């Protein structure tokens, strides 16, 4: 996936734990963990806005586009040999 989630970096910069962020924005600690690992297919704009408000940052501080990682989920599942 060409979108990289840098939530762990922002948490470290703000010296905040995942648990504290989860409590501040009203989602589970497990969901914060999934976001940090990039194992989600999407994030709601209202959730992203709450994260940015809690961390005092912009969406671009959390999400990054990395060219060259263009493989789709379908290619990952069936392999590049098809």
BELNOR-V450008 format. One record per pair of residues at least 6 apart in sequence whose ideal C-beta (glycine too) atoms are under 6 Angstrom apart, sorted by sequence separation. I is the first residue (numbers start at 1). J is the second residue. D is the distance in Angstrom with one decimal. If there is no record, write none. Layout:
BEGIN
i;j;d
I;J;D
I;J;D
END
This chain:
BEGIN
i;j;d
34;40;5.2
22;29;4.4
19;29;5.3
22;32;4.7
18;29;5.7
21;32;5.6
48;59;5.7
18;32;4.5
25;50;4.0
25;51;5.9
7;35;5.4
8;36;4.8
7;36;4.7
25;54;5.5
24;54;4.4
5;38;4.4
21;54;5.9
14;55;5.3
10;55;5.1
10;57;5.6
10;61;5.8
10;62;5.8
7;62;5.5
6;62;5.7
6;64;5.8
3;63;6.0
4;64;4.5
4;66;5.2
2;65;5.7
2;66;5.5
2;69;4.5
2;70;5.7
END
